[in-house]
Amino acid sequence: MNEFRSTTQIVRAARATLPPHAWDYIVGGAETETTLRRNRIAIERLAFCARVLRDVEHIDTSTTILGTKLRMPYILAPVGSLQDIHPGGSASQVRGACAFGTLPVVSSVTQPSIEESGAAASGDKWFQLYVRGDIDWVAEVVGRARAAGFRALVITVDVAHYSNRERQRRHDWVADGRKAPGGPEFQARLNWETLDQIRAVAGMPVIVKGIQTAADAQIALDRGIDAVWVSNHGGRQLDHARATIDILPEVVSAIGHRIPVIVDGGFMRGTDIIKAIALGADAVAGGKMHAWALGAGGEPALARMLELLRIEVETAMALIGVTSIGELDATYVARDDNRAGSITPFPLLDEPDETQP
Ligand SMILES: Cc1cc2nc3c(=O)[nH]c(=O)nc-3n(C[C@H](O)[C@H](O)[C@H](O)COP(=O)(O)O)c2cc1C
């Protein structure tokens, strides 16, 4: 494969390669897709306050989260049904992420099995769970994840009911996540007491994914959760939710650096990642980006996507005048309501490109 020159080329290749149902599965949001758009609008509305005349010859993009060293503060969010996007499924996600030097979070509704995904690479990895059974069922699944080498458990809490995604409904195809055995009633019943029970059987750090208010972040902290993950499921669940980057400062302030804060939702450029870190996130996660990369060309395309993103992170750091992730704080960003004209992170997606591999 010729090397992709930009992440735009990767997304374009995914669109050309994937069957329409898989493309729509990746890009679709709930109902009017307002949450999906809002995530991007809010990121775009932030502008940098760049500092100059600082020596930025050597830049270190690395960081650490829950004891795992990352080459950049960007991890791979759980994506279900990855095997329908690329035959290697979550094993390719794990290999690509670990080879690059970041964390894969493996969905509980993707293939291959927990054991095969865990064995795909020796680096650190986390396991995401949709709670679809009683506590004995949870203990059994989590025990398998632990034995397979997963180091933390991510419980997704923003899918109490399945959302209406019309883009997906146009196809005669249903994602594994919506047809997996076990009743959706367990997801609907999930509450803080269930999370206490899960923590008691987890045997590893527990992270709550889907926090959308400072109030819930505070409860998670008080109940001993190990990290909170600010997410609106990439705009795929509740429509008309707030943009995650708008929620982030409130959550960061409630948590007060006592546990890590992760954020996702529309972060697709190095500058997007740096904005979130400046506002207090410890790491940023992405879903669509690695789904597109796997769809565009499997593990080599995923490795390339991560390297292109890392170069963007490094460039953004140099141009705002910082050399390490720890230097970033809220003084580097300001809200700017002058819309820059587009909510797409890939403005050249539909333009001719004679270098497209
Ligand atoms: C195709 C697809 C499948 C997803 N499957 C899951 C899943 O199985 N479990 C989960 O917790 N989140 C899932 N998510 C949500 C992501 O983990 C993440 O929250 C979201 O994609 C972040 O937004 P972004 O795609 O704009 O980066 C999925 C997202 C996508 C795009």
PDBQT file of the ligand as one rigid body, heavy atoms in Angstrom, charges set to zero:
ROOT
HETATM    1  C1  LIG A 401     -18.825   2.480  14.988  1.00  0.00    +0.000 C 
HETATM    2  C2  LIG A 401     -18.815   2.795  16.474  1.00  0.00    +0.000 A 
HETATM    3  C3  LIG A 401     -19.087   1.789  17.392  1.00  0.00    +0.000 A 
HETATM    4  C4  LIG A 401     -19.039   2.055  18.762  1.00  0.00    +0.000 A 
HETATM    5  N1  LIG A 401     -19.192   1.026  19.654  1.00  0.00    +0.000 NA
HETATM    6  C5  LIG A 401     -19.056   1.268  20.979  1.00  0.00    +0.000 A 
HETATM    7  C6  LIG A 401     -19.061   0.196  21.915  1.00  0.00    +0.000 A 
HETATM    8  O1  LIG A 401     -19.175  -0.973  21.559  1.00  0.00    +0.000 OA
HETATM    9  N2  LIG A 401     -18.924   0.518  23.233  1.00  0.00    +0.000 N 
HETATM   10  C7  LIG A 401     -18.765   1.806  23.665  1.00  0.00    +0.000 A 
HETATM   11  O2  LIG A 401     -18.648   2.041  24.871  1.00  0.00    +0.000 OA
HETATM   12  N3  LIG A 401     -18.739   2.834  22.800  1.00  0.00    +0.000 NA
HETATM   13  C8  LIG A 401     -18.845   2.595  21.470  1.00  0.00    +0.000 A 
HETATM   14  N4  LIG A 401     -18.750   3.632  20.590  1.00  0.00    +0.000 N 
HETATM   15  C9  LIG A 401     -18.500   4.995  21.078  1.00  0.00    +0.000 C 
HETATM   16  C10 LIG A 401     -16.984   5.254  21.162  1.00  0.00    +0.000 C 
HETATM   17  O3  LIG A 401     -16.388   4.462  22.146  1.00  0.00    +0.000 OA
HETATM   18  C11 LIG A 401     -16.689   6.716  21.473  1.00  0.00    +0.000 C 
HETATM   19  O4  LIG A 401     -17.379   7.108  22.631  1.00  0.00    +0.000 OA
HETATM   20  C12 LIG A 401     -17.050   7.668  20.326  1.00  0.00    +0.000 C 
HETATM   21  O5  LIG A 401     -16.835   7.054  19.074  1.00  0.00    +0.000 OA
HETATM   22  C13 LIG A 401     -16.226   8.943  20.422  1.00  0.00    +0.000 C 
HETATM   23  O6  LIG A 401     -16.527   9.844  19.418  1.00  0.00    +0.000 OA
HETATM   24  P1  LIG A 401     -15.705   9.958  18.013  1.00  0.00    +0.000 P 
HETATM   25  O7  LIG A 401     -16.164   8.787  17.179  1.00  0.00    +0.000 OA
HETATM   26  O8  LIG A 401     -16.181  11.259  17.482  1.00  0.00    +0.000 OA
HETATM   27  O9  LIG A 401     -14.254   9.884  18.308  1.00  0.00    +0.000 OA
HETATM   28  C14 LIG A 401     -18.784   3.365  19.216  1.00  0.00    +0.000 A 
HETATM   29  C15 LIG A 401     -18.512   4.376  18.283  1.00  0.00    +0.000 A 
HETATM   30  C16 LIG A 401     -18.500   4.093  16.929  1.00  0.00    +0.000 A 
HETATM   31  C17 LIG A 401     -18.166   5.192  15.950  1.00  0.00    +0.000 C 
ENDROOT
TORSDOF 0
